[in-house]
Amino acid sequence: MLCLGGLSVALALALVPGNSEAVKEGECEVCVSFLGKFYESLKENDVKFNSADIEKALIKSCKDAKGKDNRFCYYIGATSDAATKIINEVSRPLSYHAPVERICEKLKKKDSQICELKYDKQLDLSTVDLKKLKVKDLKKILEEWGESCKGCAEKSDFIRKIEELMPMYAPAAAKARTEL
């Protein structure tokens, strides 16, 4: 009788949901987004799904990555200046088509910083008042476009440069601003 009681307690403990490390909604935003886009690009480019080819493609993809995507690549060791290398923790699961959420979940256990990465909030250039933004934010807009403002000393210089380049980088926003 005592043996049966111990068995039922063990069974009950096994069925109680524990502290799962599952990725929650909005968590690991950069990891899930970057790996999702990367996985789709692998399928589009007919890359063989083996670890070696995936690693080569990932390193190539990370060379073009900017901002938070580049930071993610650094954390997994896919950049030339990375200190650690856990790139195989991405390439091996991708080779057998594991869901990116599950890959990010495992990466989170290896390095919690990976899931702490979040994308910066995007500005709606068609409605935002550039004069109310900080110079830091104006510089960031230009940086995202791959531009710089040489010789800009004041906020008005940055605003002028953004308004000058907006038709080229954000044509919809430029059109909406002229209609106001």
N, C-alpha and C positions, 0 to 999 in steps of 0.2 A: 504494500500500500504506500509506503514511504517512497519507494522508487518511482511509482506512478505520479506522485505529487511533485517530485523533483523534475520529472520529465515534462509535466504540464507547465511548470514555472519556466523551464528552459525554452519551451515552445512559445510561451507568451512573450518572453523577452526577445525572441528572434523575430516575432511578428510586429513588435512596436517599432514604428519608424524612428530611426536614429537621426543624428545630426548629419544630414546629407550635404555633400559639397556641390550639389547641382547648381549650375549657372542660373541665376534668377534673371527675370526680365530687366533689361537695362544695364545689367552687369556684364563685364567683359565686352563692352561695346565695340572697341577698336579691334579686338581679337576676332570676334564673330564676323564683323563687317569685312575686315581685310581678308581673312581666310575664306569667307563666302565668295568674295569677288575673285580671289586667287583660284579657288576650286572651279568656278565657272570658266575662268580663262584657260585652265588646263583642259577642260572638256571641249571648249571651242577650238583650241589649237591642236587637238588630237595628240596630246602628250601621253606617252606610255605611263601607265600608273604603276611605276616601280619607284622605290625610295630614291635611287640615284638620280633618275630623271626629274623627279619632283623637287629634290634638293637643288639641282641646277636651275630649274625654272623659278624656284622660290628666291634664290640668291639674285637671279637676274631681275626678278620683279621688285626685290627690295632695293636694288640700285636706283630705281626710279621713284621710290617711295619718298614722300615728304611729310613733315609734321609728325602727327601722332602715329601714322603708319610706319614711318621710319623708326620711331622710338620702339614700336612693337618689334620690328625686325631686329633692332639692336638687342632687345631682351632675349629673343630666341636664338641669337647668334648668327643671323643671316647677313650681317653687315661686316665689312672688313675690320672695323675698329671694336667689335664686340669682345668682351672679356670671357664670356661663357658661350657654350655652344650646345643648345638643346634643340637644334633644328631637326634632328631625327625624331623628336617627340611630335613633330608636325608631319614630316614626310612619310613616316611609317603608317600612321593611322589613315592619312589621305590616300595611301596606295591601295588600301582596301575599302575606300569610300566611307570612312567613318564620318558621322555628322560633325560639322565644325563646332557645334556647341559642346559636344563631348570632348573634342580635342582641347578646347579652351578650358574646360573643367579640369582636365589633367594638367594643363600648363599652369593653371592657378595653384595646384598643389605643389608644383616645382618652384614657382616664383609668383608670389601674390601680386607683385607690381604689374604684371601683365593685365590683370583684370581691373586694376585701378586706373588704367588709361581711359580717358573719355575725350571725345571730339569736342572742340570749342563750338559754342553756339554760333550758328551762321546768321549774319546780318542780312536783313531784307533791304538791299540797296535801293529798291524802288520807293520805299517809304521812309527810310531812316534820314534824320536830319544830320548831315555830316558835320555841321558846325557844333553839334552837341556831343560828338564823339571825342574821346581823348586822342592825343597824337599817337599814342601807342597802338590804339585800334586802327587808326588811319594807316600807320606803317604796316600793320598786319594785313590789311586789305591789299596793299601794294605787294607785299611779300607773297601772298597767296597767288597773285597774278604773275609772279616772277619778275616784278618790276622794282625799281628803287627810285628814290627822289633825290638825286644828287643836287646839292646846292639849296635844298629846302631848309629854311631856318625857322619859319613860323608855320603855325597851323594852317593858315590860309594857303600857303604854298602846297602843302600836302593835299588839301581839298581841291585846289586847282588841278593838280596832277591826276587825282582820282577822276574828277569830272572830265578831264581830257581823254583818259584811257577807258572810261566806262563803256563807250559804244563798241570798243573792240572786245572787252572781256565780259561785259554784262549788258548785251544789247537790249534785252527786254527791260531791264531796270532803267537804262538810259532813255528808252522810249517813254516809259511810264513817267519818268521825272520831267520830261519836256512837255508832257500833256497836262501836268499839274498847274 
